Amino acid sequence: MGKNFRHNRAKTRDDYTPQGDPAALATELGALSLSERTAEILQKGGVKTARDLAARRMRDMYRIQNIGKKQCMEVKNALAAIGLDFRPDDAPTKEAQDAKPERPKQDKPQDDKARDRAADRGKKGRDERKSDKLGDRKKQQPNAHDRRQEQGKNKKKHDPYAGMSMYEIVYGKREPAPAVEKPTREPLPPDAIVKFNRKGKWGYRDRKGNVVIQPDYDDAFEFSEDLACVEKDGKNGYIDKNGNVVVDFKYDTATSFSDGLASVTIGEKSGYIDKEGNEVVPVRFDVATPFEDGRAIVREDGRWGVLDRKTLQVLWR
């Protein structure tokens, strides 16, 4: 079967004769201005003289293994240096240019029913095109979800700190803070008291369950540095472990004490107080976080900074 196939396969004939000076066409491959690599590739591809190159179209060169556009241009320049060029692409024949596909003739409706059917088809097509246009317009109109996403993007453009953590804002690094191993939870001391909730109100009791401070507060924090922040009638203050009010209920929000100070908020501004309720750092910041390792994060007029516990000075970014 294989022999019959090879015997019956039609042989292609190419009568093209390269144009140019016969002496130039006879130039051996090694005499052309080619790089050693390109000459080696052409030699492996069966090219011996300039005639073998001029007999090929440029697109035929790509059939040689490892030949690319760079090598083709190198060969073209080498041929031009001796007055030769690649074989030109075959131009379409006049008969092919003159030949035009015939349009199928459309039968015209011969009677009223045929005209009505043609009119119905035309109307249906117009309706379908109109429906497609309406559908496209609906697709182009953003829905509520898309609008929210776009608003979020615009907000990020206006706020340079949007999406950044406190660590990134302070240290200027877009990477998570170094992982800190959580310390093992120490057992509560014998005199510790913890908060509890009863009927929507918060109070405190000791380790044995005895009520130490009655549940009279709307919200409560755990004790920190012997004081606890509690909320009553929408305002926050501080009590000691005997239930005595140490700092009056006058703050809209407040945090637990750390490093001897607590962050408090009045209206939309925040500052810091000591355990006697004295305003140590004026209530002027837009953001004021609790102290940690002697530092707190603050923001004022769009600027972020670090508040030092010892000097109470802000290092602005």
C-alpha positions in Angstrom: 0.0 0.0 0.0 2.9 2.4 0.8 4.5 1.7 -2.5 1.3 2.4 -4.4 0.8 5.7 -2.6 4.3 6.9 -3.4 3.9 5.8 -7.0 0.5 7.5 -7.5 1.4 10.8 -5.7 1.6 13.7 -8.2 5.0 15.3 -8.6 5.0 19.1 -8.4 6.9 21.0 -11.1 8.5 24.4 -10.6 9.8 26.0 -13.8 10.9 29.3 -12.1 14.4 30.5 -13.0 16.0 32.9 -10.6 16.7 36.3 -12.1 20.1 38.0 -11.8 23.8 37.8 -12.8 24.8 34.2 -13.4 28.1 34.7 -11.6 26.2 36.1 -8.6 23.8 33.2 -8.7 26.7 30.8 -8.6 28.1 32.3 -5.4 28.7 29.6 -2.9 27.0 29.8 0.5 30.2 30.4 2.4 31.0 33.5 0.3 27.8 35.3 1.3 27.8 37.9 4.1 26.1 35.6 6.6 26.7 34.8 10.2 28.3 31.5 11.0 25.1 30.3 12.7 22.8 31.3 9.8 25.2 29.7 7.3 25.2 26.5 9.3 21.4 26.3 9.4 21.1 26.9 5.7 23.7 24.3 4.9 21.8 21.7 6.9 18.7 22.8 5.0 20.3 21.8 1.7 21.3 25.3 0.5 24.6 25.4 -1.4 24.6 28.5 -3.6 22.9 31.9 -3.9 20.8 30.4 -6.6 19.1 28.0 -4.1 18.1 31.1 -2.0 17.0 33.3 -4.9 14.8 30.4 -6.1 12.8 30.6 -2.9 10.1 33.0 -1.8 10.7 34.5 1.6 7.8 32.5 3.1 9.5 29.3 1.8 12.5 30.1 4.0 10.5 29.3 7.1 10.2 25.7 6.0 13.9 25.3 6.9 14.3 24.3 10.5 15.5 27.0 13.0 15.0 29.8 10.4 13.1 32.8 11.8 12.4 36.4 10.7 15.8 37.6 11.9 17.6 35.0 9.7 15.3 35.7 6.7 16.2 39.4 6.8 19.9 38.6 7.1 19.7 36.4 4.0 17.7 39.1 2.1 20.4 41.6 2.9 23.2 39.2 1.8 21.4 38.6 -1.5 20.9 42.3 -2.0 24.6 42.9 -1.5 25.3 40.8 -4.7 22.3 42.2 -6.7 19.9 39.3 -6.0 16.6 38.9 -4.1 14.1 36.3 -3.1 11.6 35.0 -5.6 8.6 37.4 -5.8 5.2 36.2 -4.7 3.0 34.9 -7.5 0.6 37.6 -8.6 -3.0 36.6 -9.2 -4.0 35.9 -12.7 -6.2 38.3 -14.7 -8.9 35.6 -14.9 -8.9 35.3 -11.1 -9.1 39.1 -10.7 -12.0 39.4 -13.2 -13.9 36.5 -11.7 -16.6 37.9 -9.3 -19.0 35.7 -7.3 -22.5 35.9 -8.6 -25.1 37.0 -6.2 -28.1 34.7 -5.9 -31.1 36.2 -7.5 -34.0 36.9 -5.1 -37.4 36.0 -6.3 -39.7 38.9 -6.1 -43.2 38.2 -4.6 -45.6 37.7 -7.4 -48.9 38.1 -5.5 -50.3 39.9 -2.5 -49.8 37.0 -0.1 -46.1 36.8 -1.1 -45.7 40.5 -0.5 -47.4 40.2 2.9 -45.1 37.4 3.9 -42.1 39.4 2.8 -43.3 42.5 4.8 -43.9 40.3 7.9 -40.3 38.9 7.6 -39.0 42.5 7.3 -40.9 43.7 10.3 -39.8 40.7 12.4 -36.2 41.4 11.5 -36.5 45.0 12.5 -38.1 44.0 15.8 -35.3 41.6 16.5 -32.6 44.1 15.7 -34.3 46.7 17.9 -34.6 44.1 20.7 -30.8 43.4 20.4 -30.0 47.1 20.6 -32.1 47.5 23.7 -30.4 44.5 25.2 -27.0 45.9 24.5 -27.9 49.2 26.1 -29.1 47.4 29.2 -25.8 45.4 29.3 -23.9 48.7 29.0 -25.8 50.3 31.9 -24.0 49.5 35.2 -26.1 47.8 37.9 -26.1 48.7 41.5 -23.3 46.3 42.3 -21.1 47.7 39.6 -21.8 51.3 40.7 -20.8 50.4 44.3 -17.5 48.8 43.0 -16.8 52.0 40.9 -17.5 54.2 43.9 -15.1 52.1 46.0 -12.4 52.5 43.3 -13.0 56.3 43.2 -12.8 56.4 47.0 -9.5 54.6 47.0 -8.2 57.1 44.4 -9.0 60.1 46.7 -7.8 58.4 50.0 -4.1 57.4 49.7 -4.4 55.3 52.9 -7.5 53.3 51.7 -7.0 49.6 52.1 -3.8 49.9 54.2 -3.4 48.5 57.6 -2.1 50.5 60.6 1.2 48.7 60.3 1.5 49.8 56.6 0.5 53.4 57.3 3.1 53.8 60.1 6.0 51.8 58.7 5.3 52.5 55.1 5.5 48.9 54.1 2.9 47.1 52.2 3.4 43.8 54.0 1.9 42.2 57.1 3.4 42.9 60.5 5.9 40.2 61.6 4.0 37.3 63.1 4.1 37.4 66.9 3.6 34.2 68.8 0.6 34.5 71.1 1.6 34.1 74.7 0.0 31.4 76.7 -3.0 32.6 78.7 -2.0 33.1 82.3 -4.4 31.9 84.9 -6.5 34.6 86.6 -5.1 35.9 90.0 -7.2 35.0 93.1 -8.6 38.5 93.4 -9.6 38.8 89.7 -13.1 39.8 88.8 -14.7 39.3 85.4 -17.7 40.8 83.7 -21.0 39.0 83.2 -24.3 39.8 81.6 -27.7 39.4 83.2 -30.9 40.4 81.4 -29.0 42.7 79.0 -27.0 44.5 81.7 -23.4 44.1 82.6 -21.7 43.7 86.0 -18.7 41.9 87.6 -18.2 38.9 89.8 -15.2 37.1 91.4 -13.8 33.7 90.4 -16.2 31.9 92.7 -19.2 33.5 91.0 -20.0 36.0 93.7 -21.4 39.3 92.4 -18.9 42.1 93.2 -20.5 44.9 91.1 -24.2 44.7 90.3 -25.2 44.5 86.5 -26.2 48.1 86.0 -24.3 49.0 82.9 -25.3 48.9 79.2 -21.8 47.7 78.2 -18.5 46.9 80.0 -14.9 46.2 79.3 -12.6 43.9 81.3 -10.5 45.6 84.1 -7.2 46.9 82.9 -4.7 48.6 85.2 -7.4 48.3 88.0 -10.0 50.4 86.1 -12.7 49.3 83.8 -14.5 51.3 81.1 -18.3 51.0 81.4 -21.2 52.5 79.5 -24.4 54.0 81.0 -27.1 56.0 79.3 -25.1 56.2 76.1 -22.0 57.7 77.8 -18.7 56.0 78.9 -16.8 56.4 82.2 -14.5 54.4 84.4 -15.0 52.5 87.7 -12.6 50.8 90.1 -13.0 47.2 91.4 -15.3 48.4 94.2 -17.7 49.9 91.7 -16.8 53.5 92.5 -17.0 55.9 89.6 -13.4 57.3 89.1 -14.0 59.1 85.8 -17.4 60.6 85.1 -19.7 59.3 82.3 -19.1 62.0 79.6 -17.4 60.3 76.7 -19.1 59.0 73.6 -16.6 56.2 73.2 -13.6 55.1 75.3 -11.0 52.3 75.5 -9.3 50.5 78.3 -6.2 51.9 80.0 -2.8 51.0 78.7 0.5 52.6 79.7 -1.5 54.7 82.2 -3.6 56.5 79.5 -6.9 55.7 77.8 -8.2 56.9 74.4 -11.5 58.8 74.7 -13.8 60.4 72.1 -16.2 63.4 72.3 -18.2 63.9 69.2 -15.8 63.1 66.3 -12.5 64.0 68.0 -10.3 61.8 70.2 -7.6 62.4 72.8 -6.1 60.7 75.9 -6.8 61.0 79.7 -5.0 59.7 82.8 -6.5 57.6 85.6 -7.8 60.7 87.4 -9.7 61.9 84.3 -7.2 64.6 83.4 -7.0 65.4 79.7 -3.3 64.7 79.0 -3.5 64.9 75.2 -6.2 67.3 73.9 -9.2 65.8 72.2 -8.3 66.8 68.6 -7.5 63.7 66.6 -9.7 62.1 64.1 -8.3 58.7 65.1 -6.5 57.8 68.3 -5.7 54.1 69.1 -4.7 52.7 72.5 -1.0 52.7 73.5 1.0 49.6 72.7 4.7 49.2 73.5 4.8 53.0 74.3 3.3 54.1 71.0 -0.1 54.9 69.6 -1.4 55.6 66.1 -3.1 59.0 65.5 -4.6 60.8 62.5 -5.3 64.5 62.2 -6.3 66.4 59.1 -5.7 63.4 56.9 -2.1 62.9 58.2 -1.1 59.8 60.1 1.5 59.8 62.9 2.9 58.0 65.9 2.3 59.4 69.4 5.2 58.7 71.8 4.1 57.8 75.4 7.1 59.4 77.1 7.3 62.7 75.2 3.6 62.8 74.1 4.9 64.2 70.8 3.6 63.1 67.4 6.0 61.9 64.8 4.1 62.7 61.6 4.6 60.7 58.4 
